[in-house]
Amino acid sequence: MTLSQKWNKGKWLFAMFIPCLLYYVLFKYLPIFGIVVAFKDYSLYKGIWASDWVGLKYFRMFFNSSDFWLLLRNTFLLGFYNLAFGFAAPIALALLLNEMRLRTFKRFVQTVSYLPHFISNVVAASMVIIFLSPTGGVFNRMLTSFGFDSINFMIEPGWFRPIYVLSEIWQHVGWESIIFLAALTAIDPSLYEAAGIDGASRWRKIVHVTLPGISSTMIVLLILKIGSMMEIGFEKVFLLANPATYANADILSTYVYRAGLVNGNFSYGSAIDLFTAAVSFIFLLNANYMSRKFTGNSLW
Amino acid sequence: MRKLSIFGLANGVLLTAVAFVTLFPFLYMASVSLSGSNYVLKGMVSWFPRGFNVDMYKFVLDDPRIMRAYWNTIVYAVVGTAVALVVTGFGAYALSKREMFFHRGFTIMIVITMFFSGGMIPTFLVVRELGIMNSIWAMVLPSAVSTWNLLIMRTFFANIPKELEESGKLDGLSELGIFARIVAPLSGAIFATIGLFYAVGLWNNFLNPLLYLRDPDLFPLQVILRNMLLVGQAGSGDLTAAKGGDSLIVEESYTYAVILVSTLPILCLYPFLQRYFVRGVMIGAVKG
């Protein structure tokens, strides 16, 4: 191909790429560079780029604030519980589905289990709050009918993490099981036959054939999840939390929203955003290191 | 030889429990919202409506705030999906070609954004400085490309046989012509799948309107829903007044009706759409 032909072909392709490029520059890279406001005193009139530098002022402010350790602990613990329980649940569901011999029933359960993945966080959070309501919520009505006292779940800090993690599992377990089901179909059926000839029970087949068969998928996904552990979705936490439960429920992102956006302290918020990104990056580095060690694959 | 084993039985029970836990909340909301208020107050409703009536739905559909928000959500979802498909489709096609300038460099630049982002506040400041706050563009543009969807599409385009495109070239089509006449018609399934991903995402999005919209007339459903349900502006007081004293409005029923009305499109479509979604996940999983 001559140079002018190359240019001719590339020209059109590049023209098609321009909207996409603009998107990444405007909505991804400008904010990445815009994080410099964390080191500035953001002024509405001067904008991001012309505001005055203040060095580490806002980082000091954050590290010295009484909220710092609380936020770090809450974010870490919520992410950790979500990972620990949220990771096992889809695997368990995939194994159950895989063992189900009635095909139509299996299909039915599968289809049903995807449903909550598609409803909005606002709806999911509303359902949680109404079902758990101390005045007439289904759950408390059941508790009282069994002779227990009703519990005001949404204002007890101790209940926040279980409620959050369970609601996340309820919403996404079916969806996340898809990938394990795909891995399960790739297992060689002759392995099961061989195990059957050796007299293995169904339970033994699960332990010795099925689980090893999907272990590589499990490891890859676990590492990915560890890498993004601190990136807890803002919406659900924001919607389920209230001032009564902040002791356990307030995480970095919800705090950024309140302190940075609602109170208009943009530089302070950006400093916390940058801190969050740095912590997440450490998790990613570790996950990448583990990945290289255990699977031989890594991002770089 | 296949007898009913304890194993199989336990499995069936567990899976039934999963299906129950998933479905029951929706059935319960539907039956409460369709029941007479005295039955609801006494807590007598579970699987099926008692004292069947659709009053709650009339209230919901008569509420101008909800109808306005519904319309806004539909507009954002339709316009947003269209914009996203064009931008993502073009971008993915260009990236799938080796002949594109800096094709590797751009790919790396895009993948990097999967691991690094500016965060909530810098993104907010950029959107504000772009001057699109408080407009439909604040709903549409920041979600015009999802990197994941872009990469799925790129993989799909890269697998289209080169010979098909060569034939178009012989007929004198430009790259744009090849995309429009040859590639796009072959890619109906991927456009449908990715379009659905975008549409559901836009329908359910809460963070962007929370951050970027101030004018209540522009609010989509999710924001109105949250204001009504969680902040408690539902104000059962004025509802009771509107209906007259004789029959009580139960806030619970009303809330469920609002939830179901706002989720209806997804509830109706999802049994048909989930196959596409699953296929989308598979493409991403196998090739990603």
Chai-1 contact restraints between the chains, C-beta under 6 A:
chainA,res_idxA,chainB,res_idxB,connection_type,confidence,min_distance_angstrom,max_distance_angstrom,comment,restraint_id
A,K9,B,E99,contact,1.0,0.0,6.0,A-B,restraint_1
A,G10,B,E99,contact,1.0,0.0,6.0,A-B,restraint_2
A,G10,B,F101,contact,1.0,0.0,6.0,A-B,restraint_3
A,W12,B,S174,contact,1.0,0.0,6.0,A-B,restraint_4
A,W12,B,E175,contact,1.0,0.0,6.0,A-B,restraint_5
A,W12,B,L176,contact,1.0,0.0,6.0,A-B,restraint_6
A,L13,B,A94,contact,1.0,0.0,6.0,A-B,restraint_7
A,L13,B,K97,contact,1.0,0.0,6.0,A-B,restraint_8
A,L13,B,M100,contact,1.0,0.0,6.0,A-B,restraint_9
A,L13,B,E175,contact,1.0,0.0,6.0,A-B,restraint_10
A,F14,B,F101,contact,1.0,0.0,6.0,A-B,restraint_11
A,M16,B,F90,contact,1.0,0.0,6.0,A-B,restraint_12
A,M16,B,A94,contact,1.0,0.0,6.0,A-B,restraint_13
A,F17,B,G91,contact,1.0,0.0,6.0,A-B,restraint_14
A,F17,B,A94,contact,1.0,0.0,6.0,A-B,restraint_15
A,P19,B,V87,contact,1.0,0.0,6.0,A-B,restraint_16
A,C20,B,V87,contact,1.0,0.0,6.0,A-B,restraint_17
A,C20,B,G91,contact,1.0,0.0,6.0,A-B,restraint_18
A,Y23,B,A144,contact,1.0,0.0,6.0,A-B,restraint_19
A,Y23,B,V145,contact,1.0,0.0,6.0,A-B,restraint_20
A,F27,B,P142,contact,1.0,0.0,6.0,A-B,restraint_21
A,K28,B,T113,contact,1.0,0.0,6.0,A-B,restraint_22
A,L30,B,V126,contact,1.0,0.0,6.0,A-B,restraint_23
A,P31,B,G118,contact,1.0,0.0,6.0,A-B,restraint_24
A,P31,B,P122,contact,1.0,0.0,6.0,A-B,restraint_25
A,P31,B,T123,contact,1.0,0.0,6.0,A-B,restraint_26
A,P31,B,V126,contact,1.0,0.0,6.0,A-B,restraint_27
A,I32,B,G118,contact,1.0,0.0,6.0,A-B,restraint_28
A,G34,B,G118,contact,1.0,0.0,6.0,A-B,restraint_29
A,G34,B,P122,contact,1.0,0.0,6.0,A-B,restraint_30
A,G34,B,L125,contact,1.0,0.0,6.0,A-B,restraint_31
A,G34,B,V126,contact,1.0,0.0,6.0,A-B,restraint_32
A,I35,B,G118,contact,1.0,0.0,6.0,A-B,restraint_33
A,I35,B,P122,contact,1.0,0.0,6.0,A-B,restraint_34
A,G47,B,E129,contact,1.0,0.0,6.0,A-B,restraint_35
A,I48,B,L125,contact,1.0,0.0,6.0,A-B,restraint_36
A,L96,B,N11,contact,1.0,0.0,6.0,A-B,restraint_37
A,L96,B,L14,contact,1.0,0.0,6.0,A-B,restraint_38
A,L96,B,L15,contact,1.0,0.0,6.0,A-B,restraint_39
A,E99,B,N11,contact,1.0,0.0,6.0,A-B,restraint_40
A,V109,B,L15,contact,1.0,0.0,6.0,A-B,restraint_41
A,V109,B,A19,contact,1.0,0.0,6.0,A-B,restraint_42
A,V112,B,A19,contact,1.0,0.0,6.0,A-B,restraint_43
A,V112,B,T22,contact,1.0,0.0,6.0,A-B,restraint_44
A,V112,B,L23,contact,1.0,0.0,6.0,A-B,restraint_45
A,S113,B,T22,contact,1.0,0.0,6.0,A-B,restraint_46
A,Y114,B,Q274,contact,1.0,0.0,6.0,A-B,restraint_47
A,F118,B,V200,contact,1.0,0.0,6.0,A-B,restraint_48
A,F118,B,I266,contact,1.0,0.0,6.0,A-B,restraint_49
A,F118,B,Y270,contact,1.0,0.0,6.0,A-B,restraint_50
A,I119,B,T263,contact,1.0,0.0,6.0,A-B,restraint_51
A,S120,B,N204,contact,1.0,0.0,6.0,A-B,restraint_52
A,S120,B,Q222,contact,1.0,0.0,6.0,A-B,restraint_53
A,N121,B,F206,contact,1.0,0.0,6.0,A-B,restraint_54
A,V122,B,F206,contact,1.0,0.0,6.0,A-B,restraint_55
A,V122,B,Q222,contact,1.0,0.0,6.0,A-B,restraint_56
A,V122,B,L225,contact,1.0,0.0,6.0,A-B,restraint_57
A,V122,B,R226,contact,1.0,0.0,6.0,A-B,restraint_58
A,V123,B,I259,contact,1.0,0.0,6.0,A-B,restraint_59
A,V123,B,T263,contact,1.0,0.0,6.0,A-B,restraint_60
A,S126,B,L229,contact,1.0,0.0,6.0,A-B,restraint_61
A,M127,B,P25,contact,1.0,0.0,6.0,A-B,restraint_62
A,R141,B,G43,contact,1.0,0.0,6.0,A-B,restraint_63
A,I178,B,V278,contact,1.0,0.0,6.0,A-B,restraint_64
A,I178,B,V281,contact,1.0,0.0,6.0,A-B,restraint_65
A,I179,B,A285,contact,1.0,0.0,6.0,A-B,restraint_66
A,R202,B,F7,contact,1.0,0.0,6.0,A-B,restraint_67
A,F234,B,L207,contact,1.0,0.0,6.0,A-B,restraint_68
A,E235,B,F206,contact,1.0,0.0,6.0,A-B,restraint_69
A,E235,B,L207,contact,1.0,0.0,6.0,A-B,restraint_70
A,V256,B,M120,contact,1.0,0.0,6.0,A-B,restraint_71
A,G260,B,I121,contact,1.0,0.0,6.0,A-B,restraint_72
A,F266,B,I121,contact,1.0,0.0,6.0,A-B,restraint_73
A,G269,B,I121,contact,1.0,0.0,6.0,A-B,restraint_74
A,S270,B,I121,contact,1.0,0.0,6.0,A-B,restraint_75
A,S270,B,P122,contact,1.0,0.0,6.0,A-B,restraint_76
A,D273,B,G119,contact,1.0,0.0,6.0,A-B,restraint_77
A,D273,B,I121,contact,1.0,0.0,6.0,A-B,restraint_78
